[in-house]
């Protein structure tokens, strides 16, 4: 009797496709990436990444009736990355998007002073290590 299951003659082995819906890990063409955004399978999209596109961008594209330009970004108004309703999406440029996230987050004077102290300490350590190398 063979040691390997694949060499057994008493089992009928069929060649099955293990891609797409036949793969046990297939999630319906949708998954949440490491940043928390939903990606959907769309291999025909001109800006797909390994066959997937961000769902919030795809929703905005359907709403506008065109592909988004690379310089356009979509902001989640309530900042919940999986809430891709059109009412929760706002189309903007990358600088505008950064400004939205910075809004109201100006560091306090106490925080700035702490950053200055940390930088002085870091510079001091760097200088000392350079002196020791000489």
C-alpha positions as CSV (number, residue, x, y, z in Angstrom):
1,X,0.0,0.0,0.0
2,X,1.4,3.5,-0.9
3,X,2.5,5.9,1.8
4,X,1.1,9.0,0.2
5,X,-2.7,9.5,-0.1
6,X,-2.2,11.0,-3.6
7,X,-0.8,7.6,-4.8
8,X,-3.7,5.6,-3.6
9,X,-5.6,3.9,-6.4
10,X,-8.7,3.1,-4.4
11,X,-9.7,6.9,-4.3
12,X,-11.1,8.7,-7.3
13,X,-9.1,11.9,-7.6
14,X,-10.6,14.7,-9.6
15,X,-8.8,17.8,-10.8
16,X,-10.6,20.8,-9.4
17,X,-9.9,24.4,-10.0
18,X,-8.8,26.2,-6.9
19,X,-9.3,29.7,-8.1
20,X,-12.1,32.1,-7.6
21,X,-15.3,30.6,-6.2
22,X,-13.7,27.1,-6.0
23,X,-11.1,28.3,-3.6
24,X,-12.1,27.6,0.1
25,X,-10.6,31.0,1.0
26,X,-12.7,32.9,-1.6
27,X,-14.7,35.7,0.2
28,X,-17.0,36.7,-2.7
29,X,-14.5,39.0,-4.3
30,X,-14.3,41.3,-1.3
31,X,-11.9,41.7,1.6
32,X,-10.8,44.3,4.2
33,X,-7.1,45.2,3.7
34,X,-4.5,45.9,6.3
35,X,-5.6,49.6,6.5
36,X,-9.2,48.7,7.2
37,X,-10.6,49.6,3.7
38,X,-12.8,47.3,1.7
39,X,-11.4,46.1,-1.6
40,X,-13.5,44.6,-4.3
41,X,-12.5,42.4,-7.2
42,X,-12.6,44.3,-10.5
43,X,-9.9,43.0,-12.8
44,X,-11.1,45.2,-15.7
45,X,-10.7,48.5,-13.8
46,X,-7.8,50.5,-15.3
47,X,-6.4,51.4,-11.8
48,X,-6.8,47.9,-10.2
49,X,-4.1,46.7,-7.8
50,X,-3.7,42.9,-8.3
51,X,-7.3,42.8,-9.6
52,X,-8.8,44.8,-6.7
53,X,-10.0,48.4,-6.3
54,X,-11.1,50.3,-3.2
55,X,-14.8,50.0,-2.7
56,X,-15.3,53.7,-1.7
57,X,-13.6,54.8,-4.9
58,X,-15.7,52.4,-7.0
59,X,-18.9,53.7,-5.3
60,X,-17.9,57.3,-6.1
61,X,-17.0,56.3,-9.7
62,X,-20.5,54.8,-10.2
63,X,-22.1,57.9,-8.7
64,X,-20.2,60.3,-10.9
65,X,-20.3,58.0,-14.0
66,X,-16.6,58.2,-14.6
67,X,-13.3,56.9,-13.4
68,X,-11.6,58.9,-10.7
69,X,-8.3,60.6,-11.6
70,X,-5.2,59.5,-9.6
71,X,-5.0,62.9,-7.9
72,X,-8.6,62.6,-6.6
73,X,-9.3,61.0,-3.2
74,X,-12.4,60.0,-1.4
75,X,-12.9,61.0,2.2
76,X,-15.2,59.1,4.6
77,X,-17.1,61.9,6.3
78,X,-17.8,59.9,9.5
79,X,-14.2,58.4,9.3
80,X,-15.6,54.8,9.3
81,X,-13.6,53.2,6.5
82,X,-16.2,50.5,5.8
83,X,-19.2,52.9,5.6
84,X,-19.2,53.4,1.8
85,X,-22.6,55.0,1.3
86,X,-22.5,57.8,-1.2
87,X,-23.9,60.1,1.5
88,X,-20.8,59.4,3.6
89,X,-18.3,60.0,0.9
90,X,-16.7,63.3,-0.1
91,X,-14.6,63.8,-3.2
92,X,-11.5,66.0,-2.8
93,X,-7.8,66.4,-3.7
94,X,-5.0,64.8,-1.6
95,X,-4.0,68.2,0.0
96,X,-7.7,68.9,0.8
97,X,-8.0,65.4,2.4
98,X,-4.9,66.0,4.5
99,X,-6.2,69.4,5.6
100,X,-9.5,67.8,6.7
101,X,-7.7,65.3,8.9
102,X,-5.4,68.0,10.4
103,X,-8.4,70.3,11.1
104,X,-8.7,71.0,14.8
105,X,-5.5,69.1,15.7
106,X,-3.1,72.0,16.2
107,X,-0.6,71.0,18.9
108,X,-0.7,72.9,22.2
109,X,2.2,74.9,23.4
110,X,2.9,72.3,26.0
111,X,3.1,69.6,23.3
112,X,5.3,71.7,21.1
113,X,7.7,72.3,24.1
114,X,7.8,68.6,24.8
115,X,8.7,67.9,21.1
116,X,11.5,70.5,21.2
117,X,12.9,68.9,24.4
118,X,12.8,65.4,22.7
119,X,14.5,66.8,19.6
120,X,17.3,68.4,21.7
121,X,17.8,65.1,23.6
122,X,17.9,63.2,20.3
123,X,20.4,65.6,18.8
124,X,22.6,65.4,21.9
125,X,22.6,61.6,21.8
126,X,23.4,61.7,18.0
127,X,26.3,64.2,18.6
128,X,27.7,62.1,21.4
129,X,27.6,58.9,19.3
130,X,29.4,60.7,16.5
131,X,32.2,61.9,18.9
132,X,32.7,58.4,20.2
133,X,33.2,57.1,16.6
134,X,36.0,59.6,16.1
